[in-house]
Amino acid sequence: MAIQKEPGQKGVNWSNIAVGAIMNMVTTLGQPLEVLKTQMAANRSQTMVQATKAVWARGGVAGFFQGLIPWAWIEASTKGGVLLFTASEIESGVVNMGISPAAAGLLGGMGGGIAQAYATMGFTTCMKTVEITRHKEAASGVQRSTFQVFMDIYRKDGIRGINKGVNAVAVRQCTNWGSRMGFARLAETMIQNVRGKGEQEKPGVLDKILASSIGGALATWNQPIEVVRVEMQSMAKATANANRPEKLTILNTLSFIYKENGIKGLYRGVTPRIALGIWQTICMVSFADYVKLWVKGRQ
């Protein structure tokens, strides 16, 4: 069910920062899905097979791990710590106020998602995009270092350029983790009811994994926000389009993509994202619950 504070625990549980950082590092094993999802969202005319071939052409197996070291690891550890710490504190607090586990998971995930977006993800997401852009340019014969690409952005747009799309990231992360945690907790409750277990009985490992899988899959309803985020942060020269707004906002980017590619364009890349969402939710909800209990038992 929802994560509740252990008897006798008082104050803030700072260990959740370390737990979140470690568990979110584990989620980076899904980096190939992240790269494929981003490729399809940025190139909305490509099928999954075409996107896979395009990524493979940028370096074979290594192409599927672009941006992993060090930026995806830095992003994963920092945002994971912020997410789990914030979400756990909110979730524990509202459950103690009598709110249902599903609603508590929703509120905790939303708060954690917003916190991680603004605290860590603007810069690190930019740097991951820089790495992917650099590899794309290298494939077409243009050689630039990561620092050169980054400085071009900074000289052109300053701090705003580095944090381009951070509001879209915040909306995505808020809806991502609110949905993942909310749906996962709701699924846990429903599974417990089906099995005839009481509220105080702990769900089994497989039941928690099943609940997280349901939560991770259902949370991809917000794929249009992810496609908007990718478009706003895209730095590839090929994105030049006479109809593309010069100053991108969430709404005009959404409108541009819809006019160019329709509803299908807004959901391009959703298949690898479903797999990625399931994996991330299993790690950050199910497995993280067990790790937090283990850490508490050693304190």
Sequence and secondary structure as in RCSB ss.txt:
>XXXX:A:sequence
MAIQKEPGQKGVNWSNIAVGAIMNMVTTLGQPLEVLKTQMAANRSQTMVQATKAVWARGGVAGFFQGLIPWAWIE
ASTKGGVLLFTASEIESGVVNMGISPAAAGLLGGMGGGIAQAYATMGFTTCMKTVEITRHKEAASGVQRSTFQVF
MDIYRKDGIRGINKGVNAVAVRQCTNWGSRMGFARLAETMIQNVRGKGEQEKPGVLDKILASSIGGALATWNQPI
EVVRVEMQSMAKATANANRPEKLTILNTLSFIYKENGIKGLYRGVTPRIALGIWQTICMVSFADYVKLWVKGRQ
>XXXX:A:secstr
      TT  S  THHHHHHHHHHHHHGGGHHHHHHHHHHHHSTT  HHHHHHHHHHTTGGGGGGTTIIIIIHHH
HHHHHHHHHHHHHHHHHHHHHTT  HHHHHHHHHHHHHHHHIIIIIHHHHHHHHHHHHHHHHHHTT    HHHHH
HHHHHHHHHHHHTTTHHHHHHHHHHHHHHHHHHHHHHHHHHHHHTT  TTS   HHHHHHHHHHHHHHGGGGHHH
HHHHHHHH   GGG  TTS SS  HHHHHHHHHHHHHHHHHTTTHHHHHHHHHHHHIIIIIIHHHHHHHHHHH 
